[in-house]
Amino acid sequence: MARVLVVDDEPDLRELVRISLQLAGHEVSVCADGGEGLDAVRRDRPDVVVLDVMMPVMDGWDVLSRLKSDPDASVASIPVLMLTARADELDAIRGGIEGAVHYLTKPFSIEDLRSAVLGVLVAGPEPALRRAAQEDALVRLARLERGTSGPAGRPPGPRMTRLEPASGVPQGPSGHSRDAGAWPSWLASASMTARDREILEAVMSCATLGDARATLQLSRSYLYSRLRHLAHGLGFSGGPALVRALHAANALAERPPRPGPSH
């Protein structure tokens, strides 16, 4: 019925998924790690990708981010179904926000797997499915964090995938405090694309990630995935630490945060 690529580092599970989907009539290929999976997607253009999260070297989040930010629309629009042991609701929400159209947790039934793959294939174009999954994830996150209060003058709202900055000292690699005053020159010497520098400058100078996203005119999922990727490359423990450091650098430079664009 369709060409399915399974990316999972567990050999027994890979084989189970392969056989189960082949018996349902699909043509199935398998990969054992994220890098191999990315190469297979770009080479073979499967109809759907079944992707594990916890894999060595390149995990499923990184694979998902790279697929959905790929400049080739025929790659970015391949639907991704996450199949993972990570059953926490925040992980499922993150999957939806970052571009997966379905999130299935282990252990799973063979019938659930087959139904999920078939549902992804017949439900419509991937961009529409992705938007629907993102909207559902945002609703679930808002419900999960309902009752939390935001800064004065702003209505309560969710902190998206824990990327909104919290108070505290910016953290560098291995959790050690970094001298915020060294950040502008240190950041200037880092190797990155012009677009990534633009993203970091917007996050540094805007009051919130929402304002930065509106200024850059980027999707929420893409901005967060780039911040996560940049944090890794710059030696930070994650996106929140990078955002705190950028805001600390902005405050040290005595630049008042600029508001988001008027609508």
Backbone as CSV, one residue per row, in Angstrom:
resi,resn,N_x,N_y,N_z,CA_x,CA_y,CA_z,C_x,C_y,C_z
1,MET,0.816,-1.208,0.000,0.000,0.000,0.000,0.856,1.267,0.000
2,ALA,1.948,1.255,0.790,2.781,2.454,0.894,4.199,2.050,1.252
3,ARG,5.133,2.983,1.037,6.529,2.774,1.416,6.750,3.405,2.792
4,VAL,7.136,2.574,3.759,7.312,3.017,5.140,8.770,2.845,5.537
5,LEU,9.339,3.880,6.140,10.693,3.805,6.676,10.594,3.762,8.200
6,VAL,11.215,2.763,8.814,11.233,2.613,10.267,12.637,2.943,10.761
7,VAL,12.746,3.902,11.686,14.042,4.302,12.239,14.015,4.021,13.738
8,ASP,14.746,2.996,14.164,14.753,2.574,15.567,16.039,1.810,15.834
9,ASP,16.661,2.057,16.982,17.938,1.402,17.278,17.774,0.040,17.946
10,GLU,16.553,-0.384,18.261,16.331,-1.686,18.882,16.064,-2.733,17.799
11,PRO,16.981,-3.689,17.601,16.830,-4.655,16.495,15.545,-5.476,16.565
12,ASP,15.181,-5.950,17.752,13.981,-6.785,17.868,12.731,-5.993,17.541
13,LEU,12.669,-4.769,18.047,11.499,-3.945,17.777,11.435,-3.551,16.311
14,ARG,12.576,-3.232,15.732,12.627,-2.904,14.312,12.050,-4.038,13.475
15,GLU,12.457,-5.256,13.811,11.993,-6.415,13.053,10.495,-6.648,13.255
16,LEU,10.021,-6.462,14.486,8.596,-6.616,14.766,7.774,-5.624,13.952
17,VAL,8.195,-4.372,13.944,7.472,-3.346,13.195,7.525,-3.637,11.702
18,ARG,8.695,-4.035,11.225,8.831,-4.332,9.799,7.884,-5.449,9.368
19,ILE,7.910,-6.561,10.099,7.057,-7.700,9.739,5.585,-7.330,9.832
20,SER,5.224,-6.631,10.906,3.813,-6.262,11.115,3.290,-5.392,9.986
21,LEU,4.089,-4.433,9.551,3.631,-3.542,8.484,3.694,-4.222,7.120
22,GLN,4.655,-5.099,6.921,4.700,-5.858,5.665,3.477,-6.759,5.525
23,LEU,3.063,-7.382,6.624,1.873,-8.232,6.584,0.609,-7.415,6.309
24,ALA,0.679,-6.120,6.587,-0.452,-5.236,6.275,-0.383,-4.725,4.845
25,GLY,0.629,-5.159,4.091,0.724,-4.811,2.676,1.681,-3.695,2.339
26,HIS,2.416,-3.174,3.331,3.323,-2.062,3.071,4.707,-2.562,2.651
27,GLU,5.419,-1.726,1.908,6.827,-1.963,1.599,7.639,-1.250,2.665
28,VAL,8.412,-2.015,3.439,9.050,-1.468,4.630,10.567,-1.569,4.525
29,SER,11.253,-0.462,4.826,12.708,-0.457,4.976,13.022,0.014,6.383
30,VAL,14.197,-0.366,6.894,14.528,-0.049,8.281,15.911,0.582,8.366
31,CYS,16.094,1.411,9.397,17.389,2.023,9.699,17.616,1.928,11.202
32,ALA,18.887,1.839,11.592,19.224,1.621,12.989,19.597,2.890,13.743
33,ASP,19.762,4.015,13.056,20.110,5.250,13.761,19.593,6.455,12.986
34,GLY,19.627,7.616,13.657,19.046,8.811,13.074,19.729,9.290,11.814
35,GLY,21.060,9.267,11.796,21.776,9.722,10.606,21.477,8.870,9.397
36,GLU,21.461,7.550,9.612,21.114,6.633,8.521,19.688,6.876,8.050
37,GLY,18.809,7.162,9.007,17.415,7.428,8.667,17.258,8.678,7.816
38,LEU,17.977,9.756,8.178,17.923,10.982,7.381,18.382,10.735,5.950
39,ASP,19.477,9.990,5.821,19.977,9.684,4.477,18.944,8.896,3.677
40,ALA,18.282,7.927,4.338,17.295,7.098,3.647,16.076,7.909,3.222
41,VAL,15.653,8.841,4.059,14.514,9.688,3.707,14.831,10.511,2.465
42,ARG,15.984,11.135,2.460,16.346,12.002,1.334,16.598,11.210,0.057
43,ARG,17.041,9.971,0.230,17.339,9.139,-0.951,16.084,8.472,-1.502
44,ASP,15.240,7.930,-0.620,14.141,7.063,-1.059,12.768,7.720,-1.036
45,ARG,12.605,8.842,-0.334,11.320,9.540,-0.244,10.176,8.591,0.137
46,PRO,10.219,8.019,1.350,9.126,7.138,1.774,7.811,7.905,1.913
47,ASP,6.722,7.174,1.994,5.409,7.805,2.169,5.162,8.189,3.618
48,VAL,5.793,7.494,4.546,5.664,7.811,5.970,6.908,7.302,6.687
49,VAL,7.310,8.023,7.748,8.448,7.625,8.581,7.932,7.276,9.968
50,VAL,8.309,6.095,10.456,8.031,5.688,11.833,9.328,5.886,12.607
51,LEU,9.327,6.809,13.561,10.580,7.304,14.154,10.611,7.104,15.661
52,ASP,11.675,6.467,16.139,11.930,6.342,17.575,12.524,7.654,18.088
53,VAL,12.436,7.889,19.396,13.012,9.097,19.985,14.394,8.824,20.563
54,MET,14.485,7.826,21.432,15.725,7.601,22.172,16.679,6.729,21.359
55,MET,17.589,7.376,20.665,18.608,6.701,19.872,19.945,7.371,20.140
56,PRO,21.044,6.634,20.083,22.359,7.241,20.315,22.775,8.134,19.153
57,VAL,23.711,9.007,19.421,24.331,9.916,18.448,23.337,10.988,17.991
58,MET,22.318,10.617,17.236,21.299,11.564,16.798,19.935,11.031,17.214
59,ASP,19.290,11.704,18.148,18.008,11.186,18.626,16.867,11.580,17.685
60,GLY,15.688,11.061,17.994,14.532,11.290,17.133,14.109,12.738,17.053
61,TRP,14.312,13.508,18.122,13.957,14.931,18.080,14.800,15.657,17.047
62,ASP,16.079,15.343,17.006,16.962,15.989,16.049,16.601,15.582,14.622
63,VAL,16.294,14.300,14.439,15.868,13.836,13.111,14.597,14.561,12.673
64,LEU,13.622,14.637,13.574,12.363,15.312,13.255,12.598,16.768,12.903
65,SER,13.423,17.448,13.698,13.714,18.850,13.435,14.348,19.041,12.064
66,ARG,15.310,18.203,11.727,15.991,18.341,10.440,15.063,18.025,9.269
67,LEU,14.201,17.056,9.447,13.263,16.734,8.373,12.293,17.893,8.131
68,LYS,11.737,18.435,9.204,10.710,19.455,9.042,11.286,20.808,8.637
69,SER,12.591,21.006,8.826,13.222,22.264,8.389,13.987,22.089,7.083
70,ASP,13.854,20.912,6.454,14.574,20.674,5.203,14.058,21.610,4.116
71,PRO,14.956,22.255,3.367,14.501,23.176,2.320,13.780,22.492,1.163
72,ASP,13.942,21.182,1.033,13.248,20.424,-0.006,11.857,20.062,0.497
73,ALA,10.839,20.639,-0.090,9.472,20.421,0.377,9.054,18.960,0.300
74,SER,9.621,18.213,-0.641,9.260,16.804,-0.757,9.793,15.985,0.409
75,VAL,10.806,16.513,1.108,11.308,15.875,2.327,10.529,16.387,3.543
76,ALA,10.394,17.700,3.647,9.725,18.301,4.805,8.269,17.871,4.931
77,SER,7.634,17.505,3.822,6.213,17.150,3.851,5.953,15.657,3.998
78,ILE,6.994,14.870,4.289,6.789,13.446,4.567,6.246,13.308,5.987
79,PRO,5.112,12.674,6.183,4.547,12.556,7.536,5.418,11.681,8.434
80,VAL,5.555,12.103,9.684,6.359,11.386,10.668,5.466,10.925,11.811
81,LEU,5.539,9.645,12.102,4.832,9.042,13.219,5.869,8.660,14.266
82,MET,5.771,9.238,15.458,6.717,8.918,16.522,6.263,7.633,17.211
83,LEU,7.201,6.696,17.392,6.945,5.435,18.088,8.018,5.299,19.153
84,THR,7.654,5.517,20.417,8.674,5.687,21.449,8.202,5.204,22.810
85,ALA,9.161,4.892,23.666,8.856,4.513,25.043,8.604,5.736,25.917
86,ARG,8.867,6.917,25.412,8.661,8.142,26.199,7.168,8.456,26.236
87,ALA,6.560,8.114,27.367,5.106,8.202,27.481,4.630,9.462,28.199
88,ASP,5.552,10.323,28.622,5.158,11.550,29.309,4.344,12.435,28.368
89,GLU,3.312,13.074,28.903,2.447,13.890,28.059,3.208,15.049,27.421
90,LEU,4.190,15.600,28.133,4.966,16.694,27.550,5.747,16.240,26.332
91,ASP,6.180,14.980,26.326,6.887,14.466,25.149,5.928,14.356,23.960
92,ALA,4.717,13.876,24.222,3.729,13.791,23.151,3.380,15.177,22.622
93,ILE,3.258,16.143,23.538,2.981,17.520,23.133,4.136,18.075,22.301
94,ARG,5.337,17.803,22.743,6.508,18.266,21.999,6.534,17.673,20.589
95,GLY,6.192,16.389,20.488,6.144,15.765,19.171,5.203,16.494,18.235
96,GLY,4.016,16.846,18.742,3.053,17.562,17.914,3.534,18.948,17.529
97,ILE,4.111,19.667,18.475,4.582,21.015,18.210,5.704,21.005,17.173
98,GLU,6.576,20.012,17.251,7.756,20.015,16.394,7.521,19.353,15.040
99,GLY,6.314,18.828,14.797,6.015,18.407,13.434,5.580,16.981,13.219
100,ALA,5.572,16.139,14.257,5.060,14.780,14.081,3.536,14.822,13.958
101,VAL,2.983,13.979,13.102,1.531,13.992,12.914,0.842,12.954,13.788
102,HIS,1.610,12.061,14.413,1.031,11.069,15.330,2.099,10.660,16.318
103,TYR,1.679,10.318,17.550,2.609,9.937,18.606,2.081,8.671,19.254
104,LEU,2.796,7.561,19.098,2.380,6.260,19.609,3.444,5.778,20.588
105,THR,3.025,5.340,21.773,3.975,4.947,22.803,4.114,3.437,22.908
106,LYS,5.313,3.014,23.290,5.604,1.610,23.566,5.266,1.321,25.032
107,PRO,4.757,0.119,25.339,4.401,-0.967,24.410,3.139,-0.617,23.630
108,PHE,3.003,-1.162,22.457,1.873,-0.862,21.593,1.329,-2.167,21.030
109,SER,0.101,-2.123,20.577,-0.471,-3.293,19.920,-0.193,-3.197,18.420
110,ILE,-0.087,-4.348,17.788,0.152,-4.375,16.345,-0.976,-3.659,15.615
111,GLU,-2.185,-3.859,16.082,-3.329,-3.230,15.415,-3.276,-1.719,15.544
112,ASP,-2.864,-1.233,16.723,-2.740,0.221,16.901,-1.689,0.794,15.943
113,LEU,-0.589,0.071,15.793,0.468,0.529,14.886,-0.042,0.583,13.454
114,ARG,-0.669,-0.487,13.014,-1.175,-0.527,11.636,-2.222,0.560,11.414
115,SER,-3.095,0.757,12.400,-4.130,1.790,12.266,-3.525,3.179,12.216
116,ALA,-2.481,3.407,13.028,-1.838,4.720,13.045,-1.185,5.021,11.705
117,VAL,-0.478,4.036,11.146,0.174,4.239,9.850,-0.870,4.476,8.768
118,LEU,-1.910,3.665,8.752,-2.961,3.831,7.741,-3.644,5.187,7.897
119,GLY,-3.899,5.587,9.151,-4.545,6.869,9.379,-3.728,8.031,8.856
120,VAL,-2.405,7.973,9.074,-1.524,9.015,8.562,-1.562,9.071,7.035
121,LEU,-1.651,7.891,6.407,-1.593,7.825,4.945,-2.865,8.318,4.270
122,VAL,-4.012,8.129,4.923,-5.285,8.450,4.250,-5.918,9.740,4.752
123,ALA,-5.325,10.370,5.774,-6.001,11.507,6.406,-5.893,12.809,5.621
124,GLY,-4.994,12.880,4.655,-4.877,14.108,3.870,-3.442,14.569,3.768
125,PRO,-3.221,15.737,3.149,-1.858,16.251,2.955,-1.138,16.471,4.278
126,GLU,0.151,16.188,4.297,0.935,16.308,5.527,0.911,17.706,6.132
127,PRO,1.039,18.795,5.349,1.025,20.112,5.988,-0.236,20.370,6.807
128,ALA,-1.377,19.912,6.299,-2.621,20.094,7.046,-2.628,19.231,8.303
129,LEU,-2.145,18.001,8.184,-2.061,17.122,9.352,-1.112,17.699,10.398
130,ARG,-0.006,18.257,9.934,0.972,18.827,10.861,0.382,20.016,11.605
131,ARG,-0.317,20.889,10.879,-0.945,22.039,11.543,-1.966,21.583,12.573
132,ALA,-2.758,20.585,12.222,-3.765,20.081,13.155,-3.103,19.488,14.395
133,ALA,-2.004,18.738,14.205,-1.299,18.156,15.342,-0.678,19.239,16.217
134,GLN,-0.147,20.289,15.599,0.433,21.394,16.366,-0.644,22.121,17.165
135,GLU,-1.771,22.379,16.545,-2.859,23.055,17.250,-3.362,22.217,18.420
136,ASP,-3.495,20.907,18.201,-3.935,20.015,19.275,-2.910,20.008,20.405
137,ALA,-1.618,19.988,20.049,-0.575,19.977,21.070,-0.594,21.260,21.893
138,LEU,-0.825,22.398,21.239,-0.874,23.669,21.960,-2.064,23.712,22.915
139,VAL,-3.192,23.181,22.481,-4.365,23.117,23.359,-4.070,22.237,24.563
140,ARG,-3.438,21.098,24.332,-3.113,20.184,25.428,-2.119,20.818,26.392
141,LEU,-1.149,21.545,25.848,-0.170,22.200,26.710,-0.826,23.294,27.545
142,ALA,-1.715,24.065,26.925,-2.411,25.119,27.666,-3.244,24.516,28.791
143,ARG,-3.892,23.401,28.521,-4.678,22.733,29.557,-3.779,22.215,30.670
144,LEU,-2.618,21.683,30.294,-1.691,21.120,31.270,-1.145,22.195,32.198
145,GLU,-0.892,23.367,31.650,-0.287,24.432,32.441,-1.295,25.496,32.867
146,ARG,-2.571,25.225,32.674,-3.595,26.198,33.063,-3.496,26.500,34.550
147,GLY,-3.633,27.774,34.856,-3.536,28.183,36.237,-2.196,28.787,36.585
148,THR,-1.162,28.576,35.734,0.118,29.231,35.973,0.000,30.690,35.591
149,SER,0.692,31.534,36.288,0.581,32.966,36.027,1.797,33.465,35.281
150,GLY,1.564,34.335,34.317,2.664,34.940,33.561,3.091,36.232,34.213
151,PRO,3.974,36.996,33.573,4.412,38.289,34.105,3.257,39.266,34.242
152,ALA,3.425,40.257,35.081,2.383,41.246,35.302,1.966,41.881,33.996
153,GLY,0.657,42.059,33.848,0.144,42.711,32.659,-0.077,41.764,31.496
154,ARG,0.287,40.480,31.675,0.071,39.520,30.604,-0.854,38.436,31.109
155,PRO,-1.762,37.951,30.289,-2.645,36.887,30.743,-1.852,35.612,30.959
156,PRO,-2.344,34.711,31.853,-1.659,33.452,32.046,-1.559,32.694,30.733
157,GLY,-0.469,32.002,30.529,-0.301,31.233,29.310,0.809,30.234,29.470
158,PRO,0.887,29.276,28.581,1.896,28.235,28.701,3.279,28.721,28.301
159,ARG,4.304,28.114,28.899,5.674,28.317,28.453,5.985,27.183,27.499
160,MET,6.128,27.471,26.238,6.198,26.437,25.222,7.429,25.559,25.386
161,THR,7.192,24.249,25.574,8.234,23.240,25.717,9.382,23.696,26.605
162,ARG,9.021,24.444,27.658,9.988,24.919,28.650,11.039,25.859,28.057
163,LEU,10.756,26.470,26.919,11.746,27.348,26.304,11.606,28.796,26.727
164,GLU,10.477,29.177,27.329,10.379,30.552,27.790,11.386,30.745,28.908
165,PRO,12.059,31.878,28.941,13.118,32.073,29.923,12.583,32.139,31.340
166,ALA,13.358,31.611,32.263,13.052,31.724,33.679,14.160,32.549,34.313
167,SER,13.912,33.018,35.560,14.928,33.826,36.212,16.110,32.955,36.589
168,GLY,17.288,33.563,36.725,18.470,32.815,37.129,19.677,33.198,36.313
169,VAL,20.812,32.666,36.705,22.068,32.966,36.032,22.192,32.107,34.799
170,PRO,22.608,32.660,33.668,22.769,31.841,32.480,23.777,30.737,32.717
171,GLN,23.478,29.551,32.189,24.322,28.400,32.383,25.040,28.031,31.104
172,GLY,26.295,27.726,31.195,27.081,27.259,30.070,27.177,25.766,30.078
173,PRO,28.143,25.186,29.381,28.305,23.748,29.331,28.460,23.141,30.717
174,SER,27.871,21.973,30.917,27.962,21.206,32.156,27.365,21.944,33.344
175,GLY,26.493,22.938,33.082,25.799,23.622,34.152,26.599,24.673,34.878
176,HIS,27.824,24.986,34.464,28.624,26.002,35.136,28.192,27.400,34.688
177,SER,28.233,28.326,35.638,27.851,29.693,35.315,28.843,30.289,34.333
178,ARG,28.334,31.028,33.369,29.178,31.690,32.378,29.126,33.190,32.619
179,ASP,30.226,33.866,32.447,30.284,35.309,32.602,29.457,35.962,31.504
180,ALA,28.308,36.540,31.869,27.418,37.114,30.855,28.089,38.241,30.091
181,GLY,29.036,38.950,30.730,29.679,40.052,30.060,30.520,39.622,28.871
182,ALA,30.943,38.330,28.847,31.767,37.847,27.739,30.918,37.372,26.561
183,TRP,29.603,37.394,26.740,28.749,36.788,25.716,28.783,37.484,24.370
184,PRO,28.681,38.802,24.270,28.648,39.392,22.932,29.843,39.030,22.068
185,SER,31.069,39.145,22.611,32.241,38.814,21.810,32.350,37.314,21.576
186,TRP,31.986,36.530,22.589,32.036,35.073,22.438,31.058,34.602,21.370
187,LEU,29.887,35.197,21.380,28.876,34.813,20.394,29.297,35.263,18.998
188,ALA,29.935,36.428,18.917,30.367,36.938,17.619,31.407,36.031,16.978
189,SER,32.179,35.312,17.791,33.223,34.445,17.244,32.719,33.055,16.893
190,ALA,31.464,32.752,17.239,30.915,31.426,16.967,30.626,31.272,15.478
191,SER,30.752,30.053,14.996,30.497,29.759,13.588,29.044,29.345,13.400
192,MET,28.294,30.113,12.615,26.894,29.789,12.351,26.441,30.550,11.115
193,THR,25.277,30.189,10.617,24.761,30.845,9.430,24.226,32.232,9.765
194,ALA,24.068,33.058,8.738,23.511,34.397,8.923,22.094,34.322,9.480
195,ARG,21.332,33.307,9.032,19.955,33.163,9.514,19.940,32.810,11.000
196,ASP,20.864,31.944,11.429,20.916,31.595,12.843,21.326,32.788,13.685
197,ARG,22.229,33.617,13.178,22.589,34.843,13.903,21.384,35.777,14.019
198,GLU,20.596,35.841,12.962,19.391,36.674,12.999,18.413,36.162,14.052
199,ILE,18.289,34.841,14.142,17.402,34.249,15.140,17.882,34.590,16.549
200,LEU,19.175,34.427,16.803,19.708,34.708,18.136,19.577,36.191,18.485
201,GLU,19.808,37.067,17.522,19.662,38.498,17.775,18.222,38.841,18.119
202,ALA,17.263,38.237,17.413,15.852,38.516,17.697,15.468,38.017,19.086
203,VAL,15.921,36.817,19.443,15.616,36.278,20.764,16.262,37.137,21.843
204,MET,17.478,37.621,21.577,18.193,38.451,22.543,17.481,39.777,22.773
205,SER,16.943,40.377,21.726,16.440,41.736,21.844,14.933,41.833,22.062
206,CYS,14.208,40.749,21.847,12.763,40.770,22.075,12.437,40.339,23.499
207,ALA,11.320,40.829,24.007,10.943,40.551,25.394,10.556,39.097,25.603
208,THR,9.941,38.464,24.632,9.480,37.088,24.758,9.784,36.319,23.477
209,LEU,9.721,35.009,23.567,9.898,34.190,22.370,8.758,34.409,21.383
210,GLY,7.585,34.710,21.901,6.469,35.002,21.009,6.737,36.230,20.155
211,ASP,7.308,37.269,20.780,7.663,38.476,20.030,8.749,38.178,19.004
212,ALA,9.742,37.365,19.405,10.821,37.015,18.472,10.267,36.234,17.285
213,ARG,9.368,35.313,17.566,8.783,34.504,16.491,8.012,35.384,15.510
214,ALA,7.245,36.349,16.054,6.497,37.247,15.180,7.434,38.141,14.367
215,THR,8.504,38.614,14.998,9.469,39.446,14.294,10.128,38.690,13.143
216,LEU,10.489,37.446,13.424,11.175,36.624,12.422,10.219,36.007,11.409
217,GLN,8.927,35.995,11.768,7.898,35.357,10.938,8.234,33.878,10.725
218,LEU,8.531,33.196,11.837,8.815,31.772,11.818,7.720,31.026,12.561
219,SER,7.550,29.752,12.229,6.618,28.929,12.996,7.210,28.662,14.374
220,ARG,6.335,28.424,15.325,6.776,28.144,16.685,7.687,26.921,16.723
221,SER,7.283,25.858,16.032,8.064,24.627,16.081,9.450,24.820,15.470
222,TYR,9.538,25.598,14.382,10.842,25.800,13.754,11.757,26.624,14.650
223,LEU,11.216,27.688,15.264,12.048,28.513,16.142,12.595,27.682,17.288
224,TYR,11.749,26.873,17.918,12.196,26.081,19.058,13.209,25.022,18.637
225,SER,13.005,24.427,17.486,13.955,23.413,17.032,15.316,24.042,16.735
226,ARG,15.318,25.249,16.141,16.598,25.916,15.873,17.295,26.307,17.177
227,LEU,16.534,26.779,18.154,17.139,27.140,19.430,17.754,25.916,20.102
228,ARG,17.061,24.799,20.032,17.605,23.583,20.617,18.891,23.169,19.898
229,HIS,18.874,23.236,18.574,20.044,22.870,17.783,21.211,23.818,18.062
230,LEU,20.924,25.120,18.122,21.973,26.102,18.378,22.543,25.949,19.780
231,ALA,21.681,25.654,20.748,22.154,25.461,22.120,23.166,24.326,22.169
232,HIS,22.875,23.253,21.474,23.801,22.120,21.443,25.131,22.535,20.812
233,GLY,25.072,23.252,19.702,26.286,23.660,19.016,27.104,24.677,19.799
234,LEU,26.439,25.495,20.621,27.137,26.525,21.382,27.580,26.041,22.763
235,GLY,27.272,24.793,23.085,27.742,24.212,24.337,26.821,24.384,25.513
236,PHE,25.566,24.726,25.287,24.607,24.870,26.366,23.844,23.561,26.587
237,SER,23.260,23.438,27.771,22.553,22.208,28.112,21.224,22.087,27.383
238,GLY,20.695,23.174,26.859,19.422,23.127,26.159,18.939,24.517,25.800
239,GLY,17.776,24.583,25.127,17.219,25.852,24.698,16.986,26.856,25.808
240,PRO,16.407,26.440,26.962,16.168,27.416,28.024,17.436,28.100,28.509
241,ALA,18.536,27.338,28.640,19.795,27.936,29.089,20.308,28.950,28.076
242,LEU,20.179,28.641,26.800,20.609,29.572,25.760,19.766,30.845,25.786
243,VAL,18.460,30.701,25.931,17.580,31.874,25.967,17.917,32.760,27.161
244,ARG,18.159,32.150,28.325,18.516,32.955,29.511,19.817,33.714,29.275
245,ALA,20.771,33.050,28.638,22.053,33.707,28.379,21.895,34.874,27.418
246,LEU,21.075,34.701,26.392,20.848,35.777,25.430,20.177,36.972,26.093
247,HIS,19.196,36.709,26.946,18.515,37.810,27.630,19.453,38.489,28.626
248,ALA,20.338,37.699,29.262,21.309,38.299,30.172,22.278,39.198,29.413
249,ALA,22.700,38.756,28.221,23.593,39.571,27.401,22.904,40.866,26.993
250,ASN,21.629,40.777,26.667,20.868,41.961,26.279,20.773,42.946,27.442
251,ALA,20.502,42.417,28.649,20.388,43.283,29.824,21.723,43.929,30.153
252,LEU,22.814,43.179,30.000,24.133,43.720,30.296,24.497,44.851,29.346
253,ALA,24.036,44.722,28.104,24.311,45.768,27.112,23.393,46.973,27.286
254,GLU,22.475,46.905,28.288,21.540,47.989,28.592,20.706,48.362,27.383
255,ARG,20.264,47.320,26.670,19.362,47.543,25.550,17.954,47.163,26.000
256,PRO,17.015,48.072,26.092,15.675,47.698,26.502,15.045,46.750,25.491
257,PRO,14.343,45.693,25.952,13.700,44.773,25.012,12.728,45.514,24.100
258,ARG,12.785,45.223,22.822,11.875,45.885,21.885,10.579,45.096,21.842
259,PRO,9.463,45.774,21.648,8.188,45.072,21.559,8.099,44.304,20.250
260,GLY,7.145,43.376,20.217,6.909,42.653,18.969,6.274,43.560,17.943
261,PRO,6.204,43.115,16.693,5.624,43.958,15.633,4.148,44.211,15.882
262,SER,3.694,45.393,15.503,2.268,45.706,15.648,1.468,44.969,14.613
263,HIS,0.251,44.604,14.947,-0.609,43.846,14.043,-1.821,44.680,13.635
